[in-house]
Amino acid sequence: MIASIRALPLDAAGQFEGVFFDIDDTFTSRGKIPAPAFNMLWALKEAGLKVVPITGRPAGWCDHIARMWPVDAVVGENGAFYFHLDEKAGKLRKRFLDPAAARHEKRTRLEGIEREVLALVPGAAIASDQSYRETDLAVDFCEDVPPLGWAEIERICSIFRSHGATCKVSSIHVNGWFGDYNKLGMTRIMAEELWGIDLDADRKRFLFCGDSPNDEPMFHFFPYSAGVNNVLRFADKMSHLPAFVADREGGEGFAEIAGTVLSLRQTYSTGQHQG
């Protein structure tokens, strides 16, 4: 049984340094960012917390997010890179795990998988954001196509694996790539390189919010992890569920989680001051 986000401990929330969060169906609802979610993102940032989206979305999107959103960085394509805006220099910094030559070679191999998926899984399509990707192949199973069943999703995964590729299932895509990296690995690298933080030692100082199976490494790693309510749809497909869950789904659930964190921080701060 997952605890309600309302059970988040006061002392833990009061000492948080940052919030990491997935985007699709965690920060968004039905493909849009609702006003309460974006307002709460600003509120987290203005409260002095580090805020970082951890997403499967492409490099092209992450370029925009790092420049335009109130975030400290963004981890994209399921851990292939992180981008951050160096405000002192006024430049976007891009940190890829693989050098350019390796990324090119792997993209060529992914083209063969693309052809096989389209030939063997009727109804599947290449994600509409594929043109903006640097490192992976995203197969759409419900964003811009009629929803496929779990058997078809598993078939897509089996094709990736037959080629030696890693794959993860999000709420909308199957993402596949060559390499053993994931969201958590790049989040560790980012925290160390940007902030000098060892996440293994300081994992209790961060909250992660997500909604789907590709968030499992993060749910498992962070003691204070929270799912928006729609994560429960995947409960029987996941080995590691979040510690807490919101009453609401998608972006409204994110706003609920963020609002809970901020409220607890305020109570904690007031108590510390009075003490």
Backbone bond lengths (Angstrom), bond angles and torsions (degrees), N, CA, C in turn:
res aa  C-N    CA-C-N  psi(-1)  N-CA   C-N-CA  omega(-1)  CA-C   N-CA-C  phi
1 M - - - 1.467 - - 1.528 109.29 -
2 I 1.322 117.46 126.50 1.460 121.75 179.33 1.526 108.79 -86.17
3 A 1.322 116.44 134.99 1.459 120.83 -179.69 1.524 110.69 -73.36
4 S 1.305 116.56 151.31 1.460 121.56 174.48 1.518 109.61 -66.38
5 I 1.324 116.70 148.63 1.470 120.59 176.63 1.528 110.13 -58.63
6 R 1.317 117.12 -23.58 1.466 119.87 178.52 1.527 112.42 -66.68
7 A 1.357 116.39 -13.74 1.464 120.79 178.76 1.529 112.24 -91.14
8 L 1.321 117.78 3.92 1.466 120.88 177.73 1.530 108.91 -57.44
9 P 1.329 118.54 127.43 1.468 120.23 -175.70 1.527 112.50 -65.22
10 L 1.314 115.37 139.23 1.460 121.77 -179.96 1.528 111.37 -59.52
11 D 1.321 117.79 -47.22 1.465 120.32 -177.20 1.524 111.94 -62.87
12 A 1.327 116.44 -36.06 1.470 120.09 179.47 1.520 110.49 -66.96
13 A 1.331 116.40 -50.93 1.469 120.32 -178.44 1.522 110.82 -61.54
14 G 1.298 116.67 -36.82 1.458 120.62 -178.08 1.514 113.34 -65.32
15 Q 1.333 116.48 -21.53 1.462 120.44 -177.86 1.538 113.30 -108.66
16 F 1.320 116.73 7.91 1.465 119.07 177.45 1.530 110.41 -62.25
17 E 1.343 114.48 141.41 1.460 120.87 173.57 1.523 111.67 -103.60
18 G 1.333 116.92 -18.89 1.449 118.02 -177.85 1.508 113.62 -167.93
19 V 1.337 114.38 168.03 1.456 123.08 178.28 1.520 108.41 -128.50
20 F 1.318 116.56 123.39 1.461 123.64 173.11 1.525 107.47 -102.72
21 F 1.338 117.49 144.34 1.467 118.11 -176.69 1.523 111.93 -153.76
22 D 1.316 114.67 143.37 1.458 122.82 170.77 1.537 108.27 -71.56
23 I 1.325 116.85 163.85 1.470 119.87 -179.51 1.525 112.37 -102.78
24 D 1.336 117.67 -66.14 1.467 120.15 -171.99 1.523 111.80 -65.53
25 D 1.327 115.32 123.12 1.458 124.55 177.54 1.527 112.96 65.56
26 T 1.341 116.55 7.44 1.467 122.33 167.87 1.523 108.74 -110.87
27 F 1.325 115.61 -53.04 1.459 122.05 178.55 1.527 110.74 -94.53
28 T 1.331 116.20 -17.69 1.460 121.32 179.89 1.523 110.81 -111.37
29 S 1.331 114.60 161.16 1.461 122.65 172.99 1.526 107.73 -132.64
30 R 1.318 115.60 120.72 1.463 121.13 -179.61 1.534 110.93 53.15
31 G 1.326 116.08 39.27 1.455 121.89 174.22 1.514 116.02 84.92
32 K 1.329 118.12 -0.24 1.465 121.86 179.95 1.523 109.83 -121.47
33 I 1.343 116.08 153.30 1.461 120.74 173.03 1.521 107.77 -87.84
34 P 1.326 118.93 111.49 1.465 119.23 179.21 1.527 110.94 -70.41
35 A 1.302 115.88 151.19 1.468 120.64 -177.92 1.526 112.98 -54.38
36 P 1.351 119.91 -42.45 1.469 118.45 -179.79 1.524 113.27 -59.82
37 A 1.348 117.33 -35.10 1.466 120.62 -179.66 1.519 110.36 -68.53
38 F 1.330 117.63 -47.06 1.463 119.61 -177.91 1.530 110.77 -68.68
39 N 1.321 116.63 -36.95 1.458 119.58 176.49 1.522 111.09 -62.52
40 M 1.332 116.56 -40.06 1.458 120.23 179.09 1.532 111.74 -69.89
41 L 1.332 117.08 -30.45 1.458 119.18 174.92 1.525 110.16 -61.66
42 W 1.321 116.32 -45.51 1.460 120.46 175.94 1.529 111.12 -61.93
43 A 1.326 116.10 -39.97 1.464 119.57 -179.11 1.519 111.75 -64.60
44 L 1.335 117.25 -40.16 1.466 120.82 176.40 1.527 110.67 -61.82
45 K 1.325 115.24 -45.74 1.467 120.33 -179.40 1.529 110.74 -63.00
46 E 1.321 116.51 -44.77 1.466 120.37 -177.98 1.522 112.30 -70.26
47 A 1.339 116.56 -19.68 1.462 120.68 175.81 1.529 111.71 -79.94
48 G 1.333 116.85 -1.85 1.459 120.83 178.07 1.509 114.85 91.82
49 L 1.335 117.73 7.93 1.453 121.24 178.72 1.526 110.57 -84.39
50 K 1.316 116.57 147.29 1.454 121.40 171.08 1.526 107.41 -76.99
51 V 1.331 117.08 133.82 1.466 120.80 -179.77 1.530 109.21 -128.97
52 V 1.336 115.36 127.31 1.465 120.56 -175.24 1.526 110.06 -140.93
53 P 1.338 118.94 117.64 1.462 120.45 170.36 1.533 109.45 -69.90
54 I 1.326 115.50 138.39 1.470 122.67 177.85 1.519 105.18 -122.93
55 T 1.333 117.75 102.82 1.465 120.30 -163.99 1.529 113.34 -133.82
56 G 1.311 114.51 162.98 1.459 120.68 171.00 1.519 111.98 -92.20
57 R 1.314 117.29 -1.39 1.455 120.89 -177.75 1.538 111.57 -69.83
58 P 1.352 116.28 163.53 1.463 121.25 -165.83 1.523 114.91 -80.84
59 A 1.323 113.61 167.90 1.463 121.17 -179.98 1.519 111.87 -57.04
60 G 1.322 117.55 -38.71 1.456 120.46 -179.79 1.516 112.40 -60.95
61 W 1.321 115.77 -42.02 1.462 119.62 176.32 1.527 110.36 -66.87
62 C 1.324 116.25 -41.72 1.471 120.37 -175.48 1.527 111.48 -66.32
63 D 1.326 117.23 -31.36 1.465 121.04 174.64 1.530 109.01 -57.67
64 H 1.328 115.78 -48.53 1.464 120.72 178.64 1.529 111.54 -63.75
65 I 1.338 116.69 -46.61 1.469 120.98 -176.26 1.525 110.70 -59.98
66 A 1.334 116.86 -45.99 1.466 120.03 -178.11 1.524 111.76 -63.85
67 R 1.335 116.25 -33.24 1.469 120.05 -178.91 1.525 112.84 -81.28
68 M 1.330 117.32 -39.15 1.456 121.46 -164.56 1.531 115.62 -106.94
69 W 1.308 118.14 -24.24 1.461 120.06 -177.55 1.531 109.90 -90.16
70 P 1.343 117.24 158.08 1.464 120.48 175.45 1.530 111.23 -79.93
71 V 1.341 115.19 69.90 1.463 121.26 -177.52 1.526 109.55 -129.49
72 D 1.325 115.63 160.23 1.460 121.30 179.07 1.520 112.12 -88.23
73 A 1.324 116.92 -24.75 1.466 122.95 179.03 1.519 106.47 -172.73
74 V 1.323 116.22 177.78 1.462 121.43 173.31 1.524 108.23 -145.77
75 V 1.321 116.46 133.42 1.466 123.30 173.37 1.520 106.65 -100.02
76 G 1.332 117.26 127.31 1.456 120.33 -174.46 1.514 114.79 -125.97
77 E 1.330 114.25 170.69 1.466 123.69 179.62 1.527 111.29 47.08
78 N 1.333 114.38 45.52 1.469 122.53 175.50 1.522 114.03 58.91
79 G 1.330 116.05 32.25 1.462 119.57 173.42 1.513 115.14 105.61
80 A 1.332 118.45 11.23 1.461 121.22 179.49 1.524 112.26 -74.62
81 F 1.329 116.73 -21.76 1.467 120.63 -175.83 1.519 110.24 -164.43
82 Y 1.333 114.64 167.82 1.456 120.00 161.62 1.521 108.49 -133.78
83 F 1.310 115.88 147.06 1.463 123.43 174.98 1.524 108.20 -118.77
84 H 1.323 116.19 147.03 1.454 118.93 171.47 1.520 109.39 -150.42
85 L 1.321 115.19 151.25 1.452 120.95 179.59 1.527 108.67 -89.49
86 D 1.322 115.33 116.31 1.457 121.65 175.59 1.524 106.69 -81.40
87 E 1.323 116.40 96.34 1.459 120.06 -172.42 1.524 112.42 -69.31
88 K 1.313 117.71 -29.54 1.465 120.00 178.05 1.525 110.94 -65.32
89 A 1.342 115.63 -41.94 1.463 120.14 -179.88 1.515 112.21 -88.98
90 G 1.336 116.76 -14.86 1.458 120.69 -177.13 1.514 112.88 69.05
91 K 1.366 116.54 31.61 1.460 120.35 -176.72 1.522 110.62 -131.34
92 L 1.338 114.87 149.08 1.451 120.85 173.67 1.526 108.54 -84.16
93 R 1.322 116.99 126.90 1.464 122.45 178.47 1.528 108.66 -102.95
94 K 1.325 116.18 133.59 1.463 121.66 -178.67 1.520 109.49 -119.80
95 R 1.320 115.41 126.51 1.460 121.24 -177.94 1.533 108.69 -122.27
96 F 1.344 116.70 101.31 1.461 121.88 177.98 1.526 110.11 -93.39
97 L 1.312 116.51 148.90 1.459 120.97 175.03 1.526 110.35 -71.87
98 D 1.333 117.09 -42.56 1.467 122.15 -179.58 1.521 111.00 -100.33
99 P 1.336 118.47 144.15 1.465 120.41 173.65 1.527 110.54 -69.11
100 A 1.320 116.43 167.06 1.463 121.90 -173.97 1.525 112.73 -57.94
101 A 1.335 117.83 -41.34 1.468 120.69 -177.91 1.529 110.78 -63.51
102 A 1.320 117.31 -41.14 1.462 120.93 179.34 1.526 110.48 -67.20
103 R 1.316 117.05 -38.54 1.469 119.64 178.77 1.524 110.59 -63.82
104 H 1.320 117.43 -39.53 1.466 121.22 179.05 1.528 110.38 -63.87
105 E 1.318 116.94 -45.53 1.475 120.95 -178.48 1.527 110.79 -63.00
106 K 1.312 116.72 -40.60 1.460 120.37 -178.95 1.527 111.62 -70.54
107 R 1.318 117.40 -35.00 1.470 119.56 177.53 1.527 110.80 -63.58
108 T 1.320 116.62 -36.87 1.465 120.11 177.76 1.523 110.68 -62.40
109 R 1.320 117.57 -41.29 1.465 121.61 178.10 1.525 111.31 -66.89
110 L 1.323 116.90 -35.40 1.463 120.35 179.38 1.529 112.13 -67.49
111 E 1.334 117.34 -26.52 1.461 120.23 178.18 1.523 111.49 -61.65
112 G 1.339 117.00 -34.59 1.464 120.59 176.98 1.521 111.59 -67.42
113 I 1.313 116.58 -38.45 1.464 120.81 177.07 1.524 110.00 -65.96
114 E 1.317 116.21 -40.07 1.470 120.11 178.46 1.519 110.65 -56.62
115 R 1.310 116.91 -47.72 1.470 120.11 -179.13 1.526 110.79 -61.46
116 E 1.320 117.24 -40.67 1.461 121.02 -177.96 1.530 111.44 -68.27
117 V 1.305 117.66 -42.93 1.470 120.93 178.81 1.525 110.44 -60.11
118 L 1.315 116.56 -47.55 1.469 119.64 -177.76 1.526 111.93 -65.15
119 A 1.327 116.48 -30.68 1.467 119.95 179.92 1.528 112.32 -78.10
120 L 1.344 117.30 -31.94 1.462 120.39 -170.18 1.522 115.14 -106.00
121 V 1.321 117.71 -12.33 1.473 119.54 -178.08 1.528 109.16 -124.02
122 P 1.321 117.48 89.01 1.463 120.45 179.36 1.533 111.11 -57.76
123 G 1.320 115.45 136.55 1.454 120.45 178.89 1.510 113.75 95.43
124 A 1.333 117.28 -20.58 1.463 120.00 176.74 1.527 109.44 -76.40
125 A 1.311 116.37 153.32 1.463 121.34 178.00 1.519 108.77 -144.70
126 I 1.309 115.79 157.95 1.452 119.19 173.99 1.518 108.15 -75.54
127 A 1.320 116.68 136.77 1.457 121.47 -175.23 1.518 111.26 -57.76
128 S 1.318 115.67 145.81 1.461 120.50 -177.57 1.519 112.63 -67.10
129 D 1.330 117.89 -16.71 1.468 120.05 178.53 1.532 113.02 -95.55
130 Q 1.339 117.20 10.30 1.470 120.56 -175.35 1.536 112.83 -60.28
131 S 1.318 116.55 -34.22 1.466 119.86 -177.96 1.520 112.97 -62.26
132 Y 1.319 116.56 -19.01 1.461 120.83 -176.94 1.523 112.46 -100.87
133 R 1.335 116.57 9.00 1.459 121.77 -177.48 1.531 111.61 -93.01
134 E 1.326 115.36 147.24 1.457 122.30 179.42 1.521 112.82 -105.81
135 T 1.346 117.96 -27.48 1.458 118.65 -165.88 1.518 115.82 -132.37
136 D 1.318 119.69 -18.93 1.458 118.71 -172.57 1.522 111.58 -131.01
137 L 1.333 114.71 175.22 1.459 122.88 175.43 1.523 106.75 -115.79
138 A 1.319 116.89 126.30 1.465 121.82 179.99 1.521 109.20 -110.86
139 V 1.320 116.03 121.43 1.462 122.44 178.96 1.525 108.44 -105.35
140 D 1.299 115.92 122.55 1.462 123.15 -177.08 1.523 109.91 -81.65
141 F 1.350 115.87 126.24 1.461 118.37 173.99 1.521 113.18 -119.54
142 C 1.363 117.54 0.07 1.472 116.86 174.96 1.524 114.18 -165.68
143 E 1.331 119.35 -2.04 1.464 118.76 -177.96 1.528 111.51 -74.17
144 D 1.332 116.33 -55.38 1.457 121.08 -178.71 1.524 112.40 -119.09
145 V 1.331 116.38 12.42 1.466 121.82 177.25 1.522 108.24 -129.41
146 P 1.339 118.43 158.00 1.467 119.49 173.43 1.525 109.57 -57.05
147 P 1.328 118.18 138.19 1.469 120.82 -174.69 1.524 113.00 -56.58
148 L 1.333 115.00 134.34 1.453 121.14 174.41 1.524 109.64 -90.07
149 G 1.336 116.61 158.19 1.456 121.42 177.00 1.522 111.26 -79.93
150 W 1.334 115.25 169.96 1.463 119.37 -178.29 1.527 111.44 -63.72
151 A 1.325 118.16 -31.06 1.467 120.34 179.04 1.529 110.84 -62.94
152 E 1.329 116.68 -40.53 1.465 120.14 178.52 1.536 111.00 -68.79
153 I 1.325 116.82 -37.89 1.461 120.56 177.65 1.525 109.86 -62.61
154 E 1.324 116.30 -43.08 1.471 120.23 177.83 1.520 111.28 -64.38
155 R 1.338 116.90 -34.21 1.468 120.44 178.16 1.526 110.26 -64.92
156 I 1.318 116.84 -41.82 1.469 120.57 176.71 1.530 109.68 -60.19
157 C 1.331 116.05 -45.37 1.463 119.93 179.70 1.525 111.56 -61.45
158 S 1.310 116.52 -39.60 1.470 119.47 -178.02 1.522 111.19 -66.29
159 I 1.334 117.40 -33.00 1.471 120.00 177.45 1.519 109.79 -67.26
160 F 1.327 117.75 -44.78 1.466 119.90 175.79 1.527 110.49 -56.19
161 R 1.320 116.44 -49.30 1.470 120.47 -176.08 1.518 112.17 -64.55
162 S 1.333 117.08 -33.71 1.473 119.83 -179.38 1.519 111.82 -64.49
163 H 1.321 116.38 -20.75 1.462 121.39 177.83 1.528 112.17 -97.40
164 G 1.328 116.56 4.89 1.455 120.41 -179.26 1.505 114.37 81.09
165 A 1.323 116.66 16.37 1.467 120.80 -179.92 1.525 110.61 -92.04
166 T 1.314 115.86 153.85 1.461 123.37 171.40 1.524 107.76 -86.12
167 C 1.325 117.61 145.38 1.461 118.70 175.67 1.526 110.07 -144.47
168 K 1.315 114.72 151.96 1.453 122.27 177.73 1.525 108.95 -137.31
169 V 1.330 115.30 146.88 1.461 121.35 179.43 1.524 108.80 -102.22
170 S 1.332 116.22 122.09 1.464 120.80 172.82 1.519 107.81 -98.22
171 S 1.318 116.75 -167.88 1.461 119.83 178.67 1.522 112.29 -76.48
172 I 1.346 117.87 -12.08 1.465 120.86 -175.70 1.526 114.28 -133.08
173 H 1.335 117.08 -26.46 1.465 121.82 -173.99 1.525 111.45 -130.62
174 V 1.332 115.14 157.25 1.458 121.15 158.30 1.524 105.96 -100.91
175 N 1.317 116.73 120.26 1.460 121.92 178.60 1.518 108.94 -104.42
176 G 1.340 116.41 132.55 1.454 120.28 178.90 1.512 111.65 -131.59
177 W 1.332 115.84 147.56 1.472 120.92 -178.31 1.518 109.60 -157.07
178 F 1.312 116.32 165.67 1.456 122.35 175.11 1.528 108.74 -98.91
179 G 1.322 116.14 120.15 1.451 122.33 -176.63 1.511 109.83 136.08
180 D 1.327 116.54 161.08 1.458 119.87 -177.40 1.521 112.71 -104.70
181 Y 1.332 117.09 19.70 1.455 119.87 179.62 1.523 111.17 -78.49
182 N 1.324 116.02 162.95 1.461 121.84 175.55 1.529 109.30 -152.75
183 K 1.307 115.88 -178.09 1.464 120.82 -177.20 1.529 111.58 -57.75
184 L 1.322 116.06 -42.81 1.458 120.22 -176.27 1.526 112.27 -65.63
185 G 1.334 116.77 -43.24 1.459 119.61 -178.27 1.520 112.65 -58.91
186 M 1.328 117.03 -45.26 1.463 119.44 -179.48 1.531 111.52 -73.06
187 T 1.323 117.19 -30.39 1.465 119.31 175.52 1.520 109.92 -63.55
188 R 1.332 116.74 -40.04 1.473 120.58 175.34 1.530 111.12 -58.97
189 I 1.345 115.74 -48.44 1.468 120.66 -178.83 1.520 110.46 -61.06
190 M 1.322 116.62 -45.63 1.458 121.27 -179.48 1.529 111.39 -59.20
191 A 1.334 116.77 -47.58 1.464 120.57 -177.82 1.522 111.46 -61.33
192 E 1.318 116.11 -39.62 1.469 120.07 179.79 1.524 111.16 -70.35
193 E 1.337 116.97 -44.88 1.464 119.92 -174.70 1.530 112.88 -74.93
194 L 1.314 117.53 -37.26 1.465 119.57 -177.19 1.526 113.28 -87.00
195 W 1.333 116.60 -35.71 1.460 119.07 -170.26 1.527 113.48 -122.91
196 G 1.348 118.16 -5.39 1.455 120.44 -176.29 1.518 112.53 66.58
197 I 1.342 116.99 29.05 1.468 122.33 -178.09 1.526 110.34 -103.22
198 D 1.321 116.52 129.81 1.458 123.04 173.76 1.526 107.13 -91.17
199 L 1.315 116.85 103.57 1.462 119.66 -175.90 1.522 112.88 -64.23
200 D 1.325 117.07 -28.38 1.464 118.26 178.24 1.526 110.46 -62.88
201 A 1.325 116.62 -35.45 1.462 120.74 179.21 1.526 112.23 -84.57
202 D 1.342 116.61 -29.24 1.468 120.51 -171.80 1.526 113.27 -116.19
203 R 1.316 117.65 23.86 1.469 119.66 -175.84 1.528 113.15 -61.39
204 K 1.337 117.33 -25.96 1.467 120.27 -179.60 1.527 112.38 -72.35
205 R 1.326 116.55 -10.17 1.467 119.74 -177.87 1.530 112.72 -93.22
206 F 1.344 115.70 6.51 1.461 119.86 -179.92 1.524 110.02 -132.64
207 L 1.322 114.99 144.96 1.461 122.01 174.66 1.522 108.18 -108.78
208 F 1.330 116.69 136.84 1.460 120.33 173.52 1.520 109.80 -114.28
209 C 1.345 116.55 136.55 1.466 122.93 177.74 1.531 109.28 -117.34
210 G 1.320 117.43 132.22 1.456 120.53 178.40 1.510 112.38 -152.83
211 D 1.355 115.19 -170.41 1.469 117.99 -174.31 1.513 115.69 -150.66
212 S 1.352 120.27 -4.04 1.464 118.19 -169.41 1.529 112.47 -151.01
213 P 1.344 117.93 175.43 1.468 120.76 -175.31 1.529 114.90 -57.37
214 N 1.334 119.14 -30.70 1.462 117.64 -179.50 1.527 112.91 -73.20
215 D 1.327 116.66 -3.38 1.467 121.32 175.09 1.530 112.23 -94.14
216 E 1.321 117.49 -0.81 1.467 120.26 -175.54 1.524 114.37 -55.94
217 P 1.354 120.02 -44.17 1.471 117.66 178.59 1.525 112.78 -57.49
218 M 1.324 116.23 -34.89 1.458 120.55 179.46 1.530 111.13 -73.94
219 F 1.334 117.22 -42.08 1.462 120.67 176.58 1.531 110.87 -59.22
220 H 1.325 115.61 -40.84 1.459 121.12 -176.87 1.528 111.44 -70.83
221 F 1.324 116.67 -35.86 1.463 121.88 -173.40 1.527 112.84 -79.05
222 F 1.330 115.94 -44.06 1.462 119.60 -173.60 1.528 110.88 -90.56
223 P 1.338 118.24 119.57 1.470 119.98 178.30 1.525 111.95 -58.94
224 Y 1.330 115.75 -32.38 1.457 120.61 178.82 1.526 108.57 -106.12
225 S 1.321 114.17 82.57 1.465 121.58 176.93 1.521 107.57 -116.74
226 A 1.324 115.18 147.20 1.468 119.78 -177.51 1.519 109.79 -135.62
227 G 1.308 116.08 139.38 1.452 121.31 175.23 1.513 110.17 -108.36
228 V 1.334 116.20 142.40 1.460 118.49 165.35 1.523 106.43 -69.81
229 N 1.318 117.61 161.07 1.458 119.41 -166.80 1.524 114.23 -60.91
230 N 1.334 117.18 -28.50 1.462 118.96 -178.54 1.519 113.93 -68.52
231 V 1.333 118.64 -7.99 1.465 120.35 174.30 1.528 110.32 -61.79
232 L 1.332 116.59 -25.58 1.462 120.01 -177.73 1.526 112.15 -65.10
233 R 1.334 117.20 -20.18 1.472 120.16 177.66 1.524 111.39 -65.23
234 F 1.330 116.18 -25.89 1.461 120.95 -177.82 1.526 112.69 -101.37
235 A 1.319 117.66 6.55 1.470 120.62 -171.06 1.520 112.72 -55.11
236 D 1.336 117.31 -38.33 1.464 119.29 -177.58 1.526 112.77 -80.76
237 K 1.351 116.86 -3.28 1.466 121.15 178.50 1.535 111.80 -105.85
238 M 1.332 116.82 1.09 1.461 120.66 -172.51 1.519 111.63 -121.85
239 S 1.328 115.58 144.06 1.467 121.48 175.90 1.515 111.56 -91.36
240 H 1.350 116.59 -26.56 1.457 121.07 -176.36 1.527 109.02 -126.61
241 L 1.321 115.19 111.25 1.453 121.66 179.61 1.525 110.02 -100.34
242 P 1.330 117.53 161.03 1.468 119.19 177.71 1.523 110.82 -66.76
243 A 1.342 115.12 159.79 1.466 120.15 179.11 1.518 111.59 -74.41
244 F 1.341 116.31 -28.67 1.463 121.52 -175.91 1.526 109.10 -133.59
245 V 1.327 115.93 158.10 1.460 120.04 179.44 1.528 109.73 -140.49
246 A 1.331 115.08 143.79 1.460 121.50 177.03 1.525 110.40 -82.21
247 D 1.313 115.90 160.28 1.462 120.76 174.54 1.525 110.94 -76.01
248 R 1.325 116.45 -27.94 1.457 121.35 -174.71 1.523 111.82 -104.32
249 E 1.310 114.67 162.99 1.458 120.96 -177.85 1.526 111.01 -98.39
250 G 1.339 115.77 161.12 1.454 122.46 170.32 1.509 114.22 52.73
251 G 1.346 115.28 -141.76 1.452 120.98 -175.89 1.512 113.70 -60.68
252 E 1.325 116.71 -32.37 1.465 119.30 176.63 1.526 110.04 -66.89
253 G 1.337 116.48 -35.44 1.461 120.65 175.58 1.518 111.55 -67.32
254 F 1.342 116.37 -39.55 1.465 119.65 175.76 1.526 110.29 -60.03
255 A 1.322 116.09 -45.14 1.465 119.84 179.07 1.522 110.95 -60.97
256 E 1.324 116.84 -38.08 1.460 121.30 177.49 1.531 110.91 -63.44
257 I 1.322 116.57 -44.93 1.470 120.99 179.61 1.526 110.54 -64.96
258 A 1.341 116.42 -48.02 1.466 119.98 -179.70 1.523 111.24 -62.76
259 G 1.321 116.51 -41.36 1.455 120.10 178.72 1.516 111.88 -62.67
260 T 1.329 116.74 -37.42 1.464 120.94 177.16 1.520 110.61 -64.29
261 V 1.334 116.56 -45.15 1.464 120.82 178.74 1.528 110.57 -59.20
262 L 1.316 116.78 -47.98 1.464 120.22 -176.97 1.528 111.78 -65.86
263 S 1.325 116.71 -39.10 1.452 120.26 178.25 1.525 111.20 -63.91
264 L 1.327 116.72 -44.03 1.462 120.92 179.30 1.523 110.97 -65.72
265 R 1.329 116.59 -39.04 1.470 119.94 178.18 1.522 110.67 -62.39
266 Q 1.313 116.26 -39.83 1.459 119.88 178.93 1.530 110.43 -64.54
267 T 1.327 116.40 -44.64 1.460 120.60 178.30 1.522 111.16 -62.62
268 Y 1.324 116.25 -42.64 1.472 121.70 178.98 1.525 110.56 -62.58
269 S 1.336 115.66 -46.09 1.456 120.05 -179.10 1.525 111.36 -62.57
270 T 1.322 116.66 -41.92 1.467 120.83 179.13 1.523 110.72 -63.56
271 G 1.335 115.81 -42.33 1.452 120.47 178.96 1.513 112.83 -64.13
272 Q 1.347 115.97 -40.35 1.460 120.51 178.84 1.522 110.44 -64.67
273 H 1.331 115.32 -41.35 1.463 120.20 -178.84 1.531 110.58 -65.25
274 Q 1.333 114.87 -43.56 1.470 118.80 -179.55 1.519 111.22 -68.53
275 G 1.369 115.22 -33.62 1.462 118.72 179.33 1.492 112.68 -68.91
